[in-house]
Amino acid sequence: RRPVEEKVVAPPEKEEIPVAEKKEAVEIAEVKEKLERIEKPAKEIPAKKGEKELPAGIPEVTAKKAEKGLKIAKEITVPEVKEPLEEVKEKPSKKRKKPVEVVIEEKPARKKTFVKQFIGKKKAKRRGKKREERPAGWREGKKAAVIEMKKTEVTTPKAIKRRIKVADAIRVGDLAKRMGVKASDIISKLISLGLMATINQAIDCDTATLIASDFGYQVEPVVDEYEESIKMADSSPRNLKPRAPVVTIMGHVDHGKTSLLDAIRETNVIDVEAGGITQAIGAYHVDIKGRDIVFLDTPGHEAFTAMRARGAQVTDVVVLVVAADDGVKEQTVEAINHSRVAGVPIIVAINKIDKPGANLERVKQELSDHDLVPEEWGGSTIFSEISAKKKVGIEDLLELILLQADIMELKADPDRPASGIVIEAKLDRGRGPVATVLIQDGTLKEGDAFVSRTEYGRVRAMVNDKGQRIKAAGPSMPVEVIGFSNVPQASTDFVCVEDEKKARSMGEYRLIKEREKELSASSKITLEQLYERIKEGVKELNVIIKGDVHGSVEALSEALVKLSTKDIKLKIIHSSTGAITEVDVMLASASDAIIIGFNVRPDARVSETAEQEGVDIELYDVIYDAIADVKAAMEGLLEPIYKEVVQGRVEVRQLFKAPKVGVIAGSYVTDGKVARSSNIKVVRDGVVVYDGKILSLKRFKDDASEVASGFECGIAVEGFNDIKVGDTLEAYIKEQVARKLE
């Protein structure tokens, strides 16, 4: 063979190490150096500048880690770097020169081809054996398996995923979306159950559960996590401190409740009340010989039932005022019942004992009939005889209240976040939504975030009952709070939370819950009910109520709703506090409603808009005037009834036949008169055989408009010829009579 010629290639120039590799080399060198320092005793290796010396004894865990690190470091080869490690700088990399290639020419060896052929034969032999081992029809089975795999299968979700969460109510459209079915299918199911519903109609949780089960879904009730988060733990007994008693003064109209409070406060608030009625709940903080008492004044008019019930729920003691000259009345009994339901002790104050007609024994007897037996009669009820006008017996009554409070041992924790109840709320033009809050526990401070039902906010300012601005309010203290997002509803809870963000989310969540409840309440309309409404033709009077405070709006709403009957319904489409606005006028125009303003007035622009839109605005200062006018308006909407008034009676004496007219009854007017426009009844043997109209009335051959008693006449009855001699014809008219509400 000819020797292979090798071309000698010149050695390549020295390669420059890139900057990145230099940096990596520096890091590896440092790691290796540190590991060597750990391996040797601390005394042998001196510490570098700015580096702490290692202790002589190294813990076992550190030693193990170091040993492991040394093993790794020994495997790393650090390239030699001539330049100092500290002065490594990035330099632009130069292009390397291509090395001279060494070309070796060789002829391909035949042995390689033979090896490849040999390996190929062995593989083919093995494949052949596999084919022989395969069963018959294996290829067709494989094709069938592939086809089966390519088929589309409808997969059903796992049982745990087929669950939906529903609160008190849910719209049909939302339920369909959550289940992934058509809304029309759900509506069909509802109709089969006898429920009329549209895609926007809401159904309650029970109905949703029933429908969902038909589609293979399980309904889970929503857990109220928000409400649980604001529940406060009970205070430790060591943190509890005595608090002032909350006293509610209750009783009938004009029995002297406000006069009593006026005597206690020694201020005159009675003159400003319209119609002698306390139109709103007032909360007052009174200092009695160094001890505090909080008084709540409630109105006695029958329309203010809800306000009296609210006063009983937040109070510790009820002072029941009964006039000595009037005795127990309807609202007196109602106040007794409210107090018993709330479980509040009652102190009876018999007022007006200075009047000539005062009868204390009769009052005590009437109260005993309602299980309020005086202590001197062997009962347990405390009685006090007073005269609010002459300020007689006031001191004794206050001592009895404080004595009752001492027996009850009233305590609260002033160091926890504040909680209480909204007594009254209104919209102030200068300050915005304002609410009177009675703090029941904790201390309320300026800047605290709070939530009250669907409203929320931060305390921007607090004013006490004397009109003074304060920074903090403790237990049993009534304060006016400024900083609500909207006007809150009276009798709702007031709770402080961590921050305004949580308060906002709580308020929005509760608003959603309220809407769900409203949807649930309005969703239960069956086909039968809908048919009955259409058949009966029930009329509705739409009303918008605007008032100065929420309590008055609530009381007026309840009183008006009670006016509804089976023939006419009163529907309150909107009620709120504040002045009458153009939005209210446009809503009234769209819904054909009247606007009732209570202690509020529209401005000139609103009045002009109302006149253009034809909207009726009625303004009132006294609640029973509003009730009387609305009642009259409802009676005006009722269909009038017609009463039959008999005008005269006629005796049939002879019959005549006339062409185109029929039978004419020759008659004699025995009583009253007969008019051409009268209706007529044919009476035979005391039974009405026909009721119709007079076709013709004549005196001899002349037409007559009226025939008086004692005269003869000829009468033809429209559509009836079977008149006989001896029949009595009764002439009558129908008079329209206005209907009254039942």
C-alpha positions as MATLAB code, in Angstrom:
seq = 'RRPVEEKVVAPPEKEEIPVAEKKEAVEIAEVKEKLERIEKPAKEIPAKKGEKELPAGIPEVTAKKAEKGLKIAKEITVPEVKEPLEEVKEKPSKKRKKPVEVVIEEKPARKKTFVKQFIGKKKAKRRGKKREERPAGWREGKKAAVIEMKKTEVTTPKAIKRRIKVADAIRVGDLAKRMGVKASDIISKLISLGLMATINQAIDCDTATLIASDFGYQVEPVVDEYEESIKMADSSPRNLKPRAPVVTIMGHVDHGKTSLLDAIRETNVIDVEAGGITQAIGAYHVDIKGRDIVFLDTPGHEAFTAMRARGAQVTDVVVLVVAADDGVKEQTVEAINHSRVAGVPIIVAINKIDKPGANLERVKQELSDHDLVPEEWGGSTIFSEISAKKKVGIEDLLELILLQADIMELKADPDRPASGIVIEAKLDRGRGPVATVLIQDGTLKEGDAFVSRTEYGRVRAMVNDKGQRIKAAGPSMPVEVIGFSNVPQASTDFVCVEDEKKARSMGEYRLIKEREKELSASSKITLEQLYERIKEGVKELNVIIKGDVHGSVEALSEALVKLSTKDIKLKIIHSSTGAITEVDVMLASASDAIIIGFNVRPDARVSETAEQEGVDIELYDVIYDAIADVKAAMEGLLEPIYKEVVQGRVEVRQLFKAPKVGVIAGSYVTDGKVARSSNIKVVRDGVVVYDGKILSLKRFKDDASEVASGFECGIAVEGFNDIKVGDTLEAYIKEQVARKLE';
ca = [
       0.000    0.000    0.000;
       0.976    3.583   -0.653;
       1.639    5.447    2.597;
      -0.854    8.171    3.498;
       0.535   11.626    3.002;
      -0.079   13.969    5.871;
      -0.114   17.664    5.292;
       1.606   19.441    8.143;
      -0.501   22.260    9.461;
       1.075   25.226   11.183;
       0.155   25.459   14.888;
      -2.657   27.948   15.532;
      -1.997   31.198   17.271;
      -2.676   31.361   21.025;
      -6.414   31.704   21.760;
      -7.627   34.553   23.885;
      -9.958   33.547   26.768;
     -13.334   35.357   26.521;
     -14.357   37.726   29.353;
     -17.325   35.528   30.416;
     -14.996   32.520   30.858;
     -12.576   34.664   32.873;
     -15.365   35.712   35.246;
     -16.474   32.104   35.661;
     -12.883   31.112   36.426;
     -12.633   33.828   39.106;
     -15.831   32.648   40.794;
     -14.698   28.989   40.801;
     -11.325   29.977   42.260;
     -12.988   31.904   45.082;
     -15.299   28.983   45.924;
     -12.351   26.575   45.946;
     -10.326   28.887   48.186;
     -13.172   29.238   50.708;
     -13.719   25.489   50.841;
      -9.988   24.946   51.528;
     -10.202   27.468   54.380;
     -13.113   25.535   55.895;
     -11.213   22.205   55.575;
      -8.072   23.500   57.367;
      -8.096   24.662   60.994;
      -9.086   28.287   61.420;
      -5.725   29.233   63.018;
      -3.606   28.025   60.032;
      -5.413   30.188   57.435;
      -5.438   33.896   58.187;
      -8.660   35.757   57.448;
      -8.782   38.191   54.545;
      -9.384   41.902   55.000;
     -13.020   42.642   55.878;
     -13.729   38.938   56.551;
     -14.496   37.496   59.989;
     -12.216   34.784   61.320;
     -13.720   31.278   61.447;
     -14.007   29.681   64.902;
     -11.701   26.812   65.841;
     -14.519   24.330   66.235;
     -16.831   23.861   63.240;
     -20.274   22.274   63.820;
     -20.854   18.798   62.437;
     -23.481   19.932   59.898;
     -21.179   22.672   58.549;
     -18.298   20.200   58.291;
     -20.449   17.786   56.277;
     -21.498   20.565   53.899;
     -17.867   21.654   53.525;
     -16.752   18.069   52.808;
     -19.399   17.741   50.120;
     -18.353   21.104   48.640;
     -14.674   20.000   48.505;
     -15.558   16.923   46.488;
     -17.327   19.130   43.943;
     -14.490   21.664   43.915;
     -11.795   19.004   43.303;
     -13.548   17.984   40.105;
     -13.439   21.595   38.853;
     -10.302   22.537   36.919;
      -9.426   26.186   37.089;
      -7.667   27.473   33.972;
      -4.568   29.513   34.608;
      -5.112   33.212   34.315;
      -1.966   35.293   33.966;
      -3.700   38.611   34.519;
      -4.594   39.549   38.115;
      -8.108   38.365   39.037;
      -9.168   41.759   40.328;
      -8.351   43.538   37.046;
     -10.517   41.450   34.746;
     -12.164   43.830   32.297;
     -14.495   43.204   29.442;
     -12.707   43.452   26.086;
     -14.264   43.101   22.667;
     -13.637   39.547   21.455;
     -11.496   39.269   18.305;
     -12.288   36.886   15.464;
     -10.263   33.710   15.670;
      -8.132   32.666   12.706;
      -9.269   29.468   11.035;
      -6.803   26.591   11.656;
      -5.227   24.745    8.739;
      -7.177   21.553    8.068;
      -5.441   18.167    7.917;
      -6.857   16.090    5.039;
      -6.388   12.305    5.203;
      -7.331   10.385    2.074;
      -8.405    6.777    2.673;
     -10.240    4.258    0.536;
     -13.493    2.885    2.005;
     -13.069   -0.554    3.556;
     -15.253   -3.372    2.298;
     -15.512   -4.865    5.794;
     -17.942   -2.063    6.893;
     -20.431   -2.864    4.120;
     -20.329   -6.532    5.040;
     -21.070   -5.726    8.719;
     -24.056   -3.568    7.734;
     -25.442   -6.295    5.521;
     -24.993   -8.847    8.288;
     -26.835   -6.686   10.853;
     -29.673   -6.066    8.359;
     -30.136   -9.825    7.809;
     -30.320  -10.449   11.569;
     -33.003   -7.728   11.994;
     -35.033   -9.118    9.118;
     -34.827  -12.600   10.674;
     -36.155  -11.307   14.018;
     -39.029   -9.464   12.309;
     -39.971  -12.606   10.446;
     -40.135  -14.569   13.705;
     -42.421  -11.860   15.209;
     -44.767  -12.052   12.222;
     -44.989  -15.835   12.604;
     -45.838  -15.468   16.305;
     -48.696  -12.936   15.630;
     -52.211  -14.402   15.610;
     -54.362  -14.434   12.499;
     -56.337  -11.228   11.801;
     -54.071   -9.065   13.945;
     -53.863   -6.354   11.256;
     -57.678   -5.964   11.031;
     -57.878   -5.733   14.836;
     -55.251   -2.988   14.869;
     -57.167   -0.989   12.234;
     -60.416   -1.386   14.212;
     -58.703   -0.150   17.390;
     -57.440    2.975   15.582;
     -60.941    3.707   14.202;
     -62.427    3.259   17.698;
     -59.908    5.698   19.156;
     -60.791    8.328   16.532;
     -64.509    8.248   17.443;
     -65.843   11.396   19.288;
     -67.209   10.584   22.699;
     -69.529   12.843   24.767;
     -67.880   12.946   28.167;
     -69.907   13.623   31.318;
     -68.245   15.743   34.009;
     -67.466   14.113   37.295;
     -70.171   14.231   39.938;
     -68.208   16.606   42.153;
     -68.042   19.208   39.343;
     -71.817   19.143   38.681;
     -72.594   21.471   41.560;
     -73.848   25.042   41.538;
     -74.133   27.602   44.319;
     -77.438   29.420   44.760;
     -78.364   32.032   47.378;
     -81.953   32.941   48.337;
     -82.968   33.459   44.703;
     -81.539   33.225   41.181;
     -82.668   34.389   37.752;
     -83.696   31.748   35.226;
     -81.066   33.019   32.765;
     -78.291   32.823   35.373;
     -79.322   29.296   36.382;
     -79.241   28.182   32.733;
     -75.779   29.708   32.271;
     -74.376   27.987   35.359;
     -75.725   24.586   34.322;
     -74.850   25.012   30.645;
     -78.397   24.361   29.416;
     -80.895   26.388   27.386;
     -83.080   28.838   29.294;
     -86.094   27.622   27.288;
     -85.621   24.124   28.751;
     -85.748   25.520   32.291;
     -88.833   27.631   31.470;
     -90.550   24.501   30.108;
     -89.784   22.674   33.358;
     -91.184   25.570   35.399;
     -94.391   25.688   33.337;
     -94.820   21.935   33.885;
     -94.602   22.677   37.626;
     -97.264   25.385   37.299;
     -94.916   28.377   37.565;
     -95.013   31.254   35.095;
     -91.499   32.566   34.491;
     -89.447   34.471   31.934;
     -85.690   34.440   31.375;
     -85.319   37.455   33.710;
     -87.718   36.095   36.328;
     -86.185   34.963   39.620;
     -86.954   31.660   41.313;
     -86.278   30.750   44.934;
     -83.614   28.311   46.125;
     -86.052   25.402   46.610;
     -87.403   25.690   43.054;
     -83.854   25.994   41.680;
     -82.873   22.814   43.566;
     -85.825   20.950   42.046;
     -85.022   22.125   38.503;
     -81.274   21.467   38.861;
     -81.876   17.882   40.025;
     -83.756   17.189   36.765;
     -80.618   18.205   34.850;
     -78.307   16.162   37.107;
     -76.958   19.071   39.145;
     -76.720   19.509   42.888;
     -77.456   22.897   44.484;
     -75.266   24.065   47.348;
     -76.445   26.921   49.585;
     -74.091   29.902   49.783;
     -72.276   30.171   53.115;
     -72.485   33.692   54.517;
     -68.778   34.215   55.186;
     -69.060   38.005   55.405;
     -71.596   37.935   58.233;
     -69.502   35.427   60.156;
     -66.396   37.615   59.825;
     -67.945   40.610   61.633;
     -69.352   38.645   64.549;
     -67.532   39.680   67.685;
     -66.486   37.344   70.467;
     -67.940   37.891   73.935;
     -65.968   40.247   76.146;
     -64.121   39.003   79.195;
     -65.977   39.762   82.483;
     -62.944   41.707   83.750;
     -63.280   44.188   80.832;
     -66.964   44.938   81.476;
     -67.818   48.282   83.072;
     -71.172   49.767   84.220;
     -73.100   51.703   81.555;
     -76.032   54.118   81.578;
     -79.568   52.669   81.247;
     -81.499   53.328   78.019;
     -85.089   54.313   78.830;
     -87.898   54.501   76.257;
     -90.968   56.603   77.026;
     -94.104   55.051   75.491;
     -97.846   55.640   75.622;
    -100.951   56.880   73.810;
    -101.286   60.140   71.856;
    -101.459   63.286   74.053;
    -100.896   61.374   77.299;
     -97.840   63.535   78.026;
     -94.783   61.575   76.863;
     -92.957   64.529   75.339;
     -94.057   66.769   78.217;
     -92.451   64.323   80.651;
     -89.205   64.293   78.684;
     -89.406   68.076   78.454;
     -89.694   68.267   82.240;
     -86.695   65.958   82.672;
     -84.509   67.840   80.185;
     -85.884   71.244   81.259;
     -86.083   72.323   77.620;
     -89.065   73.053   75.419;
     -89.291   70.807   72.366;
     -93.051   70.282   72.368;
     -94.033   73.499   70.549;
     -92.299   72.595   67.284;
     -94.227   69.376   66.710;
     -96.878   69.413   63.987;
    -100.268   68.200   65.134;
     -98.977   67.431   68.636;
     -97.214   64.278   67.429;
     -93.563   63.377   67.884;
     -92.708   62.837   64.226;
     -89.308   61.217   64.842;
     -87.515   59.292   67.533;
     -85.395   61.587   69.660;
     -82.490   60.274   71.751;
     -81.276   62.351   74.679;
     -78.460   61.942   77.219;
     -79.406   63.316   80.662;
     -77.196   63.721   83.750;
     -79.150   63.006   86.960;
     -77.133   63.734   90.127;
     -73.882   62.506   88.611;
     -75.453   59.466   86.929;
     -76.371   59.224   83.252;
     -79.692   58.112   81.753;
     -80.423   57.922   78.012;
     -84.040   58.641   77.025;
     -85.744   57.655   73.767;
     -88.982   59.447   72.874;
     -91.378   57.553   70.583;
     -94.522   58.899   68.852;
     -97.906   57.644   70.033;
     -99.869   57.896   66.781;
    -101.185   54.598   65.393;
     -99.110   54.964   62.212;
     -95.852   54.726   64.144;
     -96.147   51.069   65.205;
     -92.769   50.151   63.715;
     -91.054   53.028   65.514;
     -92.511   51.970   68.872;
     -91.407   48.390   68.260;
     -87.914   49.659   67.404;
     -87.790   51.683   70.630;
     -88.691   48.601   72.688;
     -85.931   46.511   71.072;
     -83.040   48.836   71.955;
     -84.118   49.862   75.440;
     -83.404   48.588   78.954;
     -86.450   50.059   80.724;
     -89.843   51.216   79.374;
     -91.669   54.084   81.091;
     -95.346   53.670   80.169;
     -97.136   57.029   80.406;
    -100.897   56.796   81.049;
    -103.130   59.849   81.511;
    -105.036   59.746   84.814;
    -108.130   61.275   83.185;
    -108.125   59.096   80.038;
    -106.963   55.630   81.116;
    -105.708   52.748   78.982;
    -106.070   53.267   75.213;
    -105.207   51.344   72.028;
    -101.588   52.503   71.769;
    -101.119   51.902   75.499;
    -101.964   48.230   75.011;
     -99.720   48.095   71.936;
     -96.795   49.542   73.933;
     -97.350   46.913   76.648;
     -97.250   44.134   74.027;
     -94.071   45.505   72.377;
     -92.331   45.675   75.753;
     -93.297   42.117   76.635;
     -92.103   40.754   73.297;
     -88.748   42.494   73.832;
     -88.595   41.257   77.451;
     -88.161   44.774   78.876;
     -89.330   45.735   82.408;
     -92.116   48.368   82.575;
     -92.400   51.307   84.975;
     -95.873   52.902   84.844;
     -96.012   56.702   85.112;
     -99.585   57.928   85.739;
     -99.543   61.479   84.362;
    -101.920   64.458   84.697;
    -102.770   63.708   88.349;
    -103.456   67.435   88.833;
    -106.455   67.390   86.458;
    -109.984   67.471   87.947;
    -111.104   64.270   86.173;
    -108.106   62.179   87.323;
    -109.051   58.703   88.559;
    -105.942   56.783   89.678;
    -107.802   53.713   90.913;
    -109.564   53.241   87.568;
    -106.233   53.474   85.704;
    -104.626   50.911   88.018;
    -107.585   48.577   87.556;
    -107.413   48.854   83.742;
    -103.665   48.163   83.779;
    -104.195   45.185   86.107;
    -106.430   43.679   83.413;
    -103.284   43.663   81.231;
    -101.177   41.966   83.960;
     -99.542   45.191   85.186;
    -100.433   44.861   88.872;
     -99.116   47.554   91.295;
     -96.803   46.529   94.128;
     -99.312   47.736   96.741;
    -101.854   45.342   95.215;
     -99.453   42.422   95.515;
     -97.975   42.680   92.028;
     -94.449   43.405   90.760;
     -95.005   46.479   88.554;
     -93.588   49.807   89.766;
     -96.101   52.691   89.616;
     -95.243   56.397   89.886;
     -97.728   59.284   90.062;
     -96.537   62.431   88.266;
     -97.582   65.704   86.709;
     -95.250   66.551   83.830;
     -96.762   70.002   83.378;
     -96.242   71.043   87.036;
     -93.081   68.900   87.449;
     -94.534   66.891   90.335;
     -93.058   63.458   91.120;
     -90.297   63.686   88.468;
     -87.469   63.141   90.992;
     -89.175   60.023   92.404;
     -89.607   58.591   88.884;
     -85.897   59.107   88.079;
     -84.865   57.388   91.329;
     -87.072   54.412   90.440;
     -85.422   54.214   86.985;
     -81.905   54.221   88.502;
     -82.973   51.620   91.079;
     -84.263   49.345   88.305;
     -80.977   49.847   86.392;
     -78.953   48.854   89.490;
     -80.981   45.657   89.828;
     -80.323   44.782   86.156;
     -76.511   45.350   86.491;
     -76.071   46.878   83.035;
     -72.485   46.547   81.747;
     -70.506   46.923   78.498;
     -66.908   46.727   77.242;
     -65.705   50.216   76.202;
     -62.342   48.952   74.851;
     -63.653   46.947   71.885;
     -64.783   48.161   68.404;
     -68.136   49.930   68.554;
     -71.461   48.330   67.724;
     -74.944   49.751   68.050;
     -78.217   50.461   66.288;
     -79.441   53.229   63.974;
     -82.296   55.040   65.729;
     -83.076   57.564   62.985;
     -81.610   58.748   59.679;
     -82.078   61.677   57.306;
     -80.465   63.493   54.377;
     -79.071   66.873   55.415;
     -78.504   69.349   52.594;
     -75.205   70.622   53.998;
     -73.831   67.495   55.679;
     -75.165   64.674   53.522;
     -76.553   61.425   55.000;
     -76.801   61.723   58.795;
     -77.903   59.040   61.280;
     -78.626   59.003   65.006;
     -76.801   55.953   66.368;
     -77.137   54.497   69.859;
     -73.822   52.873   70.833;
     -74.582   49.609   72.661;
     -71.043   48.263   73.095;
     -67.484   49.489   72.548;
     -66.324   53.016   71.754;
     -66.888   54.820   68.446;
     -64.108   57.194   67.369;
     -63.616   59.624   64.513;
     -62.111   57.851   61.495;
     -63.600   54.423   62.321;
     -64.886   52.435   59.330;
     -68.381   50.996   59.739;
     -71.168   49.139   57.965;
     -74.929   49.416   58.513;
     -76.919   46.917   56.458;
     -76.207   47.928   52.834;
     -74.659   51.291   53.722;
     -71.056   51.844   54.767;
     -68.614   54.644   55.415;
     -66.116   56.254   57.768;
     -66.929   58.476   60.746;
     -66.141   62.001   59.531;
     -67.751   63.742   62.493;
     -69.868   63.020   65.577;
     -72.318   65.352   67.330;
     -73.964   64.653   70.702;
     -77.581   65.451   71.655;
     -76.557   68.952   72.819;
     -75.122   69.819   69.378;
     -71.478   69.609   70.487;
     -68.873   67.925   68.289;
     -67.120   65.038   70.060;
     -64.181   62.753   69.219;
     -65.415   59.517   70.858;
     -68.704   58.003   72.074;
     -68.924   55.170   74.594;
     -71.653   52.630   75.455;
     -75.267   53.869   75.906;
     -74.468   57.162   74.198;
     -76.660   58.523   71.361;
     -74.672   60.401   68.703;
     -75.306   61.870   65.277;
     -72.859   60.251   62.850;
     -71.790   61.921   59.589;
     -70.030   59.879   56.892;
     -72.556   57.371   55.512;
     -72.472   56.419   51.823;
     -76.284   56.768   51.667;
     -79.122   57.330   54.118;
     -79.326   54.114   56.199;
     -82.560   52.489   57.279;
     -83.704   52.959   60.855;
     -83.418   50.019   63.294;
     -80.482   48.495   61.371;
     -77.301   47.308   63.065;
     -74.243   49.555   63.148;
     -70.908   47.682   63.321;
     -67.312   48.931   63.103;
     -64.898   46.944   60.887;
     -61.127   46.952   60.255;
     -61.003   49.386   57.340;
     -63.130   51.176   54.773;
     -62.290   48.611   52.072;
     -63.904   45.819   54.093;
     -66.853   48.074   54.939;
     -67.423   48.768   51.226;
     -67.242   45.081   50.252;
     -69.620   44.198   53.122;
     -72.132   46.835   52.012;
     -72.010   45.730   48.364;
     -72.390   42.071   49.355;
     -75.423   42.846   51.524;
     -76.959   44.888   48.696;
     -76.709   41.852   46.394;
     -78.360   39.728   49.104;
     -81.170   42.281   49.469;
     -81.819   42.205   45.718;
     -81.909   38.415   45.776;
     -84.516   38.537   48.560;
     -86.600   41.014   46.571;
     -86.383   38.773   43.509;
     -87.400   35.788   45.628;
     -90.400   37.662   47.041;
     -91.595   38.759   43.587;
     -91.014   35.421   41.851;
     -93.857   33.344   43.292;
     -96.635   34.158   40.794;
     -98.538   31.135   39.507;
    -100.650   30.979   36.353;
    -103.795   30.801   38.486;
    -102.857   33.993   40.369;
    -102.094   35.801   37.111;
    -105.434   34.706   35.639;
    -107.305   35.821   38.763;
    -105.681   39.271   38.646;
    -106.678   39.760   35.004;
    -110.186   38.437   35.649;
    -110.795   40.601   38.724;
    -109.325   43.700   37.093;
    -107.598   44.829   40.260;
    -106.776   48.538   40.108;
    -103.591   50.073   41.489;
    -102.702   53.500   42.835;
     -98.980   54.165   42.440;
     -97.362   56.401   45.060;
     -93.886   57.912   45.570;
     -93.138   58.963   49.171;
     -90.456   61.491   50.128;
     -89.846   62.525   53.746;
     -87.442   64.382   55.990;
     -86.447   61.366   58.119;
     -86.556   57.633   57.474;
     -88.850   56.886   60.424;
     -91.599   59.154   59.090;
     -91.297   57.676   55.580;
     -91.508   54.166   57.021;
     -94.547   55.010   59.168;
     -96.390   56.701   56.286;
     -95.616   53.785   53.947;
     -97.018   51.238   56.408;
    -100.161   53.310   57.029;
    -100.861   53.727   53.297;
    -100.267   50.069   52.441;
    -102.944   49.146   55.010;
    -105.505   51.041   52.887;
    -105.288   48.405   50.130;
    -108.413   46.295   49.570;
    -109.346   43.406   47.290;
    -110.610   45.895   44.682;
    -107.776   48.424   44.734;
    -104.131   48.084   45.675;
    -101.822   50.873   46.792;
     -98.338   50.331   45.404;
     -95.376   52.316   46.746;
     -92.947   52.305   43.826;
     -90.305   54.419   45.588;
     -89.710   55.908   49.034;
     -86.691   57.777   50.369;
     -85.550   60.707   52.469;
     -84.586   64.099   51.086;
     -86.102   66.788   48.891;
     -88.351   66.027   45.898;
     -86.165   65.972   42.777;
     -86.694   65.957   39.009;
     -85.806   62.250   38.998;
     -88.804   61.608   41.287;
     -91.051   63.620   38.959;
     -89.907   61.703   35.862;
     -90.397   58.375   37.672;
     -93.906   59.441   38.685;
     -94.656   60.483   35.104;
     -93.471   57.143   33.707;
     -95.386   55.057   36.265;
     -98.515   57.263   36.487;
     -97.935   57.885   40.206;
     -98.599   60.706   42.658;
     -95.837   62.145   44.855;
     -96.438   62.586   48.587;
     -93.997   64.875   50.373;
     -93.807   64.752   54.167;
     -92.020   67.745   55.725;
     -90.173   68.340   52.418;
     -90.701   70.869   49.621;
     -89.821   70.868   45.901;
     -87.938   73.823   44.452;
     -89.319   76.015   41.649;
     -87.614   74.015   38.897;
     -89.059   70.697   40.148;
     -92.558   72.215   40.472;
     -92.348   73.483   36.871;
     -91.271   70.048   35.613;
     -94.142   68.408   37.530;
     -96.637   70.816   35.933;
     -95.279   70.072   32.448;
     -95.419   66.302   33.021;
     -98.840   66.435   34.683;
     -97.581   64.910   37.946;
     -99.546   65.609   41.131;
     -97.378   66.557   44.151;
     -99.131   66.578   47.550;
     -97.314   68.079   50.562;
     -98.140   67.346   54.216;
     -96.924   68.133   57.724;
     -99.322   65.851   59.637;
     -99.445   62.165   58.823;
    -103.192   61.584   59.200;
    -103.953   64.346   56.670;
    -101.884   62.427   54.113;
    -103.702   59.172   54.954;
    -107.150   60.811   54.574;
    -106.314   62.332   51.164;
    -104.819   59.115   49.786;
    -107.887   57.215   50.984;
    -110.118   59.668   49.092;
    -107.980   59.257   45.956;
    -108.283   55.472   46.168;
    -112.058   55.705   46.563;
    -112.139   57.844   43.417;
    -110.482   55.035   41.450;
    -113.103   52.489   42.500;
    -115.845   51.617   40.020;
    -119.083   53.295   41.174;
    -122.053   51.202   42.232;
    -125.617   51.840   40.976;
    -128.668   51.837   43.203;
    -132.211   51.251   41.887;
    -134.668   53.987   42.857;
    -138.359   53.204   42.170;
    -140.166   56.161   40.550;
    -143.668   54.768   40.216;
    -145.957   51.756   39.811;
    -148.469   51.113   37.005;
    -151.399   48.659   36.881;
    -152.137   46.972   33.488;
    -155.925   47.141   32.795;
    -156.264   46.562   29.033;
    -154.138   45.302   26.103;
    -153.889   46.713   22.563;
    -151.950   45.573   19.521;
    -150.312   48.026   17.165;
    -148.318   47.353   13.965;
    -144.527   47.800   14.246;
    -144.883   48.276   18.005;
    -146.452   45.105   19.330;
    -148.538   44.880   22.483;
    -149.457   48.133   24.216;
    -150.502   47.960   27.858;
    -153.355   50.315   28.710;
    -152.354   51.198   32.249;
    -153.179   53.356   35.254;
    -150.426   55.037   37.328;
    -151.192   54.044   40.922;
    -148.075   55.436   42.633;
    -145.392   57.987   41.793;
    -144.738   58.736   38.163;
    -143.554   57.079   34.939;
    -140.977   58.761   32.685;
    -140.070   57.930   29.087;
    -136.424   57.441   30.139;
    -137.279   55.082   33.006;
    -136.369   51.424   33.146;
    -139.319   49.053   33.623;
    -139.889   45.776   35.426;
    -142.856   43.509   34.660;
    -144.060   41.971   37.945;
    -146.549   39.076   37.899;
    -147.768   37.504   41.151;
    -144.876   39.133   43.018;
    -142.237   37.758   40.619;
    -140.236   39.863   38.154;
    -140.772   38.240   34.741;
    -138.946   40.866   32.676;
    -136.575   43.796   33.200;
    -136.063   46.200   30.320;
    -136.709   49.659   28.918;
    -139.838   51.586   27.858;
    -140.215   51.621   24.066;
    -143.164   54.001   23.915;
    -145.149   56.110   26.416;
    -148.411   57.812   25.296;
    -151.336   59.755   26.667;
    -154.157   58.801   24.302;
    -152.564   59.331   20.832;
    -149.889   61.815   21.914;
    -146.361   60.936   23.001;
    -145.664   61.783   26.633;
    -142.347   62.332   28.399;
    -143.835   61.735   31.827;
    -147.161   60.584   33.343;
    -148.006   61.368   36.949;
    -149.992   59.375   39.508;
    -153.780   59.134   38.927;
    -153.550   59.306   35.141;
    -153.991   56.673   32.420;
    -151.341   55.928   29.805;
    -150.248   53.445   27.175;
    -146.876   51.694   27.656;
    -144.983   49.515   25.156;
    -142.084   47.513   26.623;
    -139.004   47.058   24.414;
    -138.476   43.425   23.406;
    -141.391   41.993   25.445;
    -145.006   41.351   24.304;
    -146.130   38.774   26.858;
    -147.861   41.347   29.057;
    -151.111   40.289   30.713;
    -153.951   42.144   32.339;
    -153.298   42.486   36.071;
    -149.508   42.721   35.754;
    -147.738   45.500   37.633;
    -145.212   47.632   35.795;
    -142.549   49.120   38.076;
    -140.714   52.194   36.747;
    -137.242   52.875   38.184;
    -133.958   54.644   37.502;
    -130.335   53.774   38.412;
    -128.502   56.269   40.621;
    -124.706   56.264   40.873;
    -123.365   55.873   44.415;
    -119.703   56.525   45.277;
    -117.940   53.558   46.856;
    -116.048   53.683   50.125;
    -112.987   51.683   51.129;
    -113.931   48.810   53.389;
];
